[in-house]
Amino acid sequence: MTRLTTRRRELLEALDREGRRTGSAGSLHGRAIADRAGIHGTDFECLDVLDWAGPITAGELARHVGITSGAVTGVIDRLERIGFVRRASDPRDRRRVIVQLELIDDDRRAQMEALLRPLQDDMAAVNDRFDDDQLATVLEWLRSANDAVDRSTRRLREC
């Protein structure tokens, strides 16, 4: 176990605070994007999950976002109607539905790209400040931290 020096304690406290701030900032940013795109915040959360998780079942999407199967059906219906997602039958079990992100409407695609471009540009500038080894360390920390938060979320939902 690493010795807890004053500096390490301060760094760990700052990491905890900034990690929680990242979660809040991401949530608030997602709501702002959803508002500008004219969709519900939960709908945008589902789009975000589909973006990083890839095609998943409707049930998996509901579990990720923490909504019921009935609620996710409504979300998928809305997102499919406005051209953000597509349903497909699961090739292994045709009773299950796979949901995948698919911005087929060129106007919607352009709208989302315009909304996200400023953050992408800002993040590119942030990334340019770090070398590959530093980025690899940050990535390892983020993956580990996200895994810890995912485990905590599952534990909280099991109660």
DAJO-V613836 format. One record per backbone hydrogen bond with DSSP energy under -0.5 kcal/mol. CO is the residue of the C=O (numbers start at 1). NH is the residue of the N-H. Records with the same first field share a line. If there is no record, write none. Layout:
CO: NH, NH
This chain:
3: 5
5: 9
6: 10
7: 11
8: 12
9: 13
10: 14
11: 15
12: 16
13: 17
14: 18
15: 19
16: 20
17: 21
18: 22
19: 23
20: 24
21: 25
22: 26
23: 27
24: 28
25: 29
26: 30
27: 31
28: 32
29: 33
30: 34
31: 35
32: 36
33: 37
34: 38, 39
35: 38
40: 44
41: 45
42: 46
43: 47
44: 48
45: 49
46: 50
47: 51
48: 52
49: 53
50: 54
56: 99
57: 61
58: 62
59: 63
60: 64
61: 65
62: 66, 67
68: 72
69: 73
70: 74
71: 75
72: 76
73: 77
74: 78
75: 79
76: 80
77: 81
78: 82
79: 84, 85
80: 83
83: 104, 105
84: 102
86: 100
88: 98
90: 93
93: 90, 96
96: 90
97: 58
98: 88
99: 56
100: 86
102: 104
104: 106
105: 109
106: 110
107: 111
108: 112
109: 113
110: 114
111: 115
112: 116
113: 117
114: 118
116: 120
117: 121
118: 122
119: 123
120: 124
121: 125
122: 126
123: 127
124: 128
126: 129
127: 130
131: 135
132: 136
133: 137
134: 138
135: 139
136: 140
137: 141
138: 142
139: 143
140: 144
141: 145
142: 146
143: 147
144: 148
145: 149
146: 150
147: 151
148: 152
149: 153
150: 154
151: 155
152: 156
153: 157
154: 158
155: 159
156: 159
